Each structure stands twice: as C-alpha cells, then as structure tokens.
Amino acid sequence: WQEERKLELEKRRNQEKEAQQKQMEVAQQELEKFESDRAKRIEMKKKENRDKENGLREDLNAVFQHGTIWEQVGKMVNLSEKMESLQGKEKDRFRDLLIHLRNAK
C-alpha cells in the first residue's frame, strides 16, 4: 500500500505541475494581450491629442493674425464656464464684459 500511495502522490504532483504550467501560459497570454491593447490605446490617445492640439494652434493663430484684441482674449479665456475665482455678481459682470468686448467690432 505504501507503493500505491507513493504512486498516487507522484501522479497528483505531476497533475498539479501541469495545471500550474497551463495557468502560467494562460496568464502570460493574457498579460501580453493586455500590454498590446494598452500600447494601442496609448498610441491612439497620443494621436488624438496631437490632432486636437494642432487644431487648437491653427485656430489660435488665425485669431491672432486677424482678430481684434478682445477676440484674442476671448479665445484664450473659456467664457462658456462660470468663473469660480471671483465672488457673486462680480464674476458674472466680468464674464459678460469680456463677452461684450469680444463681440464688439
């Protein structure tokens, strides 16, 4: 019975090694897939950011070449959002003033 037990333990040990090897292979494949997908996402995001930056630069250059000073200021300042740094009616007045000056020719 000791021989049978020894053979049984050896068989289990071999099965566990095979199962562990399969898990390692699957994990390695998943890791490689994750890294390649991540690299693709990063490259796409870089390209998207470059395109967006080029568009913004072209837009700003066009305004700075042909626009009035207030159009230039209005382009540099985001007037569509509420201003957080000023208090109460001051921020709304300031925002409205910048919009008015930007639209005035």
Helices and strands as residue ranges (DSSP letters): H 2-66, H 69-76, H 88-103
